[in-house]
Amino acid sequence: MTDSVSAFEKVQSPPRLAAIADLGLKNPAPDPVLQELADEAARRLDLPTGLVTIVLDSAQVFAAQHGLSGWIAEAGGVPVEWSFCANSVRTGEPLVIEDATTHPLVRDNPLVVHEGIRCYAGVPLVTSTGEVLGNLCVVGTEARSFSEQDLELLHGLARQALERIEARRS
């Protein structure tokens, strides 16, 4: 099995997709707590965009968003092929991109080429059963580095988001 096949299978994993459905996240309703966490991530890291994302089989949807506008905000998500967060679903690890224009995973991504994304830092939302739902992340329009403290903050906010999400489990 090649890495790309196993990566695809991780995003398509029936247990992961079942967990998303069980938590009511296929089309997430607005949640003020998740919204506060997205707002706080953007504010505390001084970036224009903070997100709580859910990576489905064919799209990434926003369970909460701060700072999006235009077609992305109206659509409430992006195709999974464009999703930076899908990389964390595949690996189960945080992803930090200091300059998206030079990063091999995303430099040709339409969100970089046409929408101006330049930096990204996200940590996965991993359920108590080990399924990666998506990420809590921040996005910026200028290249920048992220400190260990920045990542600790994102991890803490991701834990809070996951607690809120898992409280929905039926």
C-alpha positions in Angstrom: 0.0 0.0 0.0 1.4 3.4 -0.9 1.4 6.4 1.4 -1.1 8.3 -0.7 -3.5 5.3 -0.7 -3.3 5.0 3.1 -3.7 8.7 3.5 -6.8 8.6 1.4 -8.1 5.7 3.4 -7.6 7.6 6.7 -9.8 10.5 5.5 -12.3 7.9 4.2 -12.2 5.7 7.3 -15.7 4.4 8.1 -15.1 4.6 11.9 -13.9 8.3 11.6 -16.9 9.2 9.4 -19.3 7.4 11.7 -17.9 9.4 14.7 -18.5 12.6 12.7 -22.1 11.5 12.0 -22.6 10.4 15.6 -21.5 13.8 16.9 -23.8 15.6 14.4 -20.9 17.3 12.6 -21.7 16.6 9.0 -23.5 20.0 8.8 -22.5 21.5 12.2 -25.0 23.9 13.8 -23.6 27.2 15.1 -22.1 26.7 18.6 -21.3 29.8 20.7 -18.5 27.9 22.6 -16.8 26.8 19.4 -17.2 30.3 18.0 -15.5 31.8 21.1 -12.6 29.3 20.7 -12.1 30.3 17.0 -12.3 34.0 17.9 -9.8 33.5 20.8 -7.3 31.6 18.6 -7.2 34.3 16.0 -7.1 37.1 18.6 -4.4 35.6 20.8 -2.2 34.7 17.9 -2.9 38.0 16.1 -4.0 36.4 12.9 -7.1 37.3 10.8 -8.6 33.8 10.8 -9.4 31.2 13.4 -11.3 28.0 12.6 -12.7 24.8 14.1 -12.9 22.5 11.1 -14.4 19.1 10.4 -12.9 17.1 7.6 -15.6 15.0 5.8 -15.0 12.5 3.0 -15.3 15.1 0.3 -15.3 18.5 2.0 -14.0 20.4 5.0 -16.7 22.3 6.8 -16.4 25.0 9.5 -17.9 24.2 12.9 -16.8 27.7 13.8 -15.0 30.5 12.0 -13.5 33.9 12.7 -12.5 36.3 10.0 -13.6 34.5 6.8 -15.5 36.5 4.1 -16.5 36.1 0.5 -17.3 32.8 -1.1 -15.5 30.6 1.5 -17.6 32.0 4.3 -20.8 31.7 2.2 -19.9 28.1 1.3 -19.1 27.2 4.9 -16.1 25.1 3.8 -13.8 24.0 1.0 -13.2 20.8 -1.0 -11.2 18.2 0.9 -8.5 18.4 -1.7 -7.9 22.0 -0.7 -8.0 21.3 3.1 -4.8 22.0 5.0 -6.5 20.3 8.0 -6.9 17.0 6.1 -3.2 16.6 6.5 -3.7 16.3 10.3 -6.5 13.9 9.7 -4.1 11.7 7.8 -1.2 11.9 10.3 -2.9 12.7 13.6 -0.2 15.3 14.1 -0.2 19.2 14.2 0.7 21.0 11.0 2.6 24.2 10.9 3.2 26.1 7.7 5.2 29.2 8.0 5.3 30.1 4.3 2.6 28.4 2.2 4.1 29.7 -1.0 7.2 27.5 -0.5 5.7 24.5 1.5 5.6 21.4 -0.7 2.2 20.2 0.7 0.3 23.4 -0.2 2.3 25.7 -2.4 0.0 24.8 -5.4 -3.2 24.8 -3.4 -5.9 27.2 -4.8 -6.2 28.7 -1.3 -2.6 29.8 -1.5 -2.4 30.7 -5.2 -5.8 32.5 -5.4 -7.0 33.3 -1.9 -3.7 34.5 -0.4 -3.1 32.1 2.5 0.5 32.4 3.6 0.7 30.8 7.0 -1.2 28.1 8.9 -1.0 26.3 12.2 -3.5 23.6 13.3 -3.8 20.9 15.8 -6.0 17.9 15.4 -9.3 17.3 17.2 -8.8 13.7 18.3 -11.8 12.0 20.0 -11.5 9.8 23.1 -11.8 6.8 20.7 -8.9 8.0 18.6 -10.7 9.4 15.6 -9.4 12.7 14.1 -12.4 14.9 13.3 -10.6 18.0 12.0 -8.5 20.8 13.5 -8.5 23.9 15.5 -6.4 26.2 13.4 -5.3 29.7 12.6 -4.6 31.1 9.1 -2.8 34.3 8.0 -2.1 36.3 4.9 1.5 36.9 5.7 4.3 34.3 6.3 5.2 34.0 9.9 6.7 31.5 12.4 4.9 29.9 15.3 6.4 29.4 18.7 6.0 26.5 21.1 3.8 28.8 23.2 1.6 29.4 20.1 1.2 25.6 19.6 0.5 25.1 23.3 -2.3 27.7 23.1 -3.8 25.9 20.1 -3.6 22.5 21.8 -5.4 23.9 24.8 -8.1 25.5 22.7 -8.4 22.2 20.7 -8.9 20.3 23.9 -11.7 22.7 24.9 -13.3 22.4 21.5 -13.2 18.6 21.6 -14.8 18.6 25.1 -17.6 20.6 23.7 -18.0 18.5 20.6 -17.9 15.2 22.6 -20.5 16.4 24.9 -22.9 16.0 21.9 -22.3 12.3 21.7 -25.6 10.4 22.0 
